[in-house]
Amino acid sequence: MVAATRPEPAGDDLIELLFFAYRDFVGDPDRILADYGFGRAHHRVLHFVDRYPGLTIAELLDILRITKQSLNRVLKDLIGQGYVVQQPGTSDRRQRLLSCTESGAALAADLTRVQARRLARALASPDAGASPEDFLMAMIEPEDRQAIRRLMARRTVRPARGGEGA
């Protein structure tokens, strides 16, 4: 058995911190979306439809890289509850052009606001510019940072498998 040693490749810390930063970055809007019975897929659709009114279904599928079935389920919810509208294309009536309603735009703005606030706090942190790791740590809830540092200090370094260094 290989003993846990430091230092380790910087990429490991970045990857792990990115997971934690992402968790908290999407956690803020997740709490708002839960009140509407929506999830992260709804958030992503609202985000892009709000910023690009008239987006086609094909364009949205390309942006999100999800299945048509997944998108249809989410759009059914958003259209059914009055957050998104679809209209036929002007040159091709088979196209469906998506736009947010006033309530959809307001919800998208609320979701963006909480994420922008988290980014602004992280960027304003005195240590955020020192390294990518410091910025990602600043994205994490302050009360969770010490526990994450302790957890990461326990991580074992795995020996290389084949290929590089073998």
Secondary structure, DSSP 8 states (H G I E B T S, - for coil): -----S---HHHHHHHHHHHHHHHHHHHHHHHHHTTT--HHHHHHHHHHHHSTTEEHHHHHHHHT--HHHHHHHHHHHHHTTSEEEEE-SS-TT-EEEEE-HHHHHHHHHHHHHHHHHHHHHHHSTTTTT-HHHHHHHHS-HHHHHHHHHHHHH-------SSTT-
